[in-house]
Amino acid sequence: MHLYTTAKFRALQLSPQMFTLLRAPLRLPSRARPLTTVAQELARGVLPASNSPVCSTLQFFNSVTQGSGQIPTYRVLDGVGIPIEGAEIPDITPEFARRLYENMQLLPAMDSILYNVQRQGKISFYHGEEATIIGSAAALANDDEVLGQYREMGVLLWRGFGINAAMAQCFGNYEDKSGKGRQMPMHFGSPEHHFHTISSPLATQIPQAAGVGFALKRDPARRNKNVACVFFGEGAASEGDFHAGMLLASTIPTPTIFLARNNGFAISTPAHEQYHGDGIAARGPGYGVDTVRVDGNDVLAVFNAVKEARRRCLEGSRAVLVEAMTYRVGHHSTSDDSFAYRGRQEVENWKKIDNPTTRFRLFMESRGWWNEKEEEELKVKLRNDVVTTLKRAETLKQGDLRDLFTDVYGGEEPWNLREQREELARLVKKYGEVWEPWQKELKRFKDEGKKLVD
């Protein structure tokens, strides 16, 4: 610790020495690497968005430590599904492991099919990140409050939302209970499953999660029983809302888990251009928040880390920050071509070397919990289930045309909304039976506009 007089401090303010004292350690920029290099780095524990060392001990940090190096990345399984030395294997049954794996495989099965449907111009969607999402969902209680960003559909599937409900939301048909067909695709929400509706603006859910945690803390029926868990990417962590949410949750404090998915890119901006220093995890100790960095491609490590984070939240009614280090092998969204800003070979390397589903499958096979026959049967079943559900959802009509005017305001319908509804009813009545373009459009709705006119 250095103490300076006022004069000495002022003399240092503009000097290189002061900058050296205050700046965070720099990370080396990521770049495309050959397959052999990637394999060597994985063996040493190097992750794509961080140079932090890998460790088998689950450690949380809540204070800034001078000269201790980077926050390590917690891992249970290596890239080929073998437990690393000293790792704690969670006490799970073969049935639970199968459920983890089946949900992890369901996400890419849906991704693959929906990607092709989007290319036909029918829907739009975001790819999931299997190990991070399913591992954390399994560690949470089903009645914990979840605030997602774009890639957390796996949490809902784990909680029993179902493929039918997911497809109904993507197509916006009348069976969509998530948003009555009025939300963008992949903007899910389900009060029944304690999943708050996705909001398009980046990072708005982060301070909201601090408020949700505070509400849980004030509710006698849920105090010390439930937590709020908010998911966001490392790009969203560059928004001011991240710091507002962390500050609120740490000072009130609230039982909120902040789960950052660091996949190396904020759309096209690589991590080394987003921030310097030791990633997102390094920010937690600055707020006095318990913090852990975990290998986001290791479902067992994520499960252990989030389970312990939840315990700490409930034990002290306080916030915890989890940074899950992963790699986005898909495009940011279906409107993005990631090969414009990264090498195709780099992506293929990570698919082969550090695939989260392959890693967990190899672990299960080593335990005798899975085999090649079951693998093929599962893939066929999931594809058939997704295709069948998709075809059905595509044929269903949109909801009641009157729903355009419901849920806009609470209480009595205001005059301006009533005027808009009456004007649309007049136009439907005037053109709906005589003009072909209107007839064609109205047939897309379940009631064909008749209830609106009535």
Secondary structure, DSSP 4 states (H G I P E B T S, - for coil): -----HHHHHHHHTSHHHHHHHPPPPPPPP----HHHHHHHHHHT-BTTB-PPEESS---B-S--TT--SPPEE-SB-TTSPBPTT-------HHHHHHHHHHHHHHHHHHHHHHHHHHTTS-------HHHHHHHHHHS-TTSEEE--SS-HHHHHHTT--HHHHHHHHHT-TT-TTTTT-SPTT---BGGGTEEPP-SSTTTHHHHHHHHHHHHHH-TTTTTT--EEEEEETTGGGSHHHHHHHHHHHHTT--EEEEEEE-SEETTEEHHHH--SSTTGGGTGGGT-EEEEEETT-HHHHHHHHHHHHHHHHHHT--EEEEEE----S-SSTT--GGGTS-HHHHHHHHHH--HHHHHHHHHHHTTS--HHHHHHHHHHHHHHHHHHHHHHHHSPB--GGGGGSSSSSSSPPHHHHHHHHHHHHHHHHHTTT-HHHHHHHTTBTTTTHHHH-
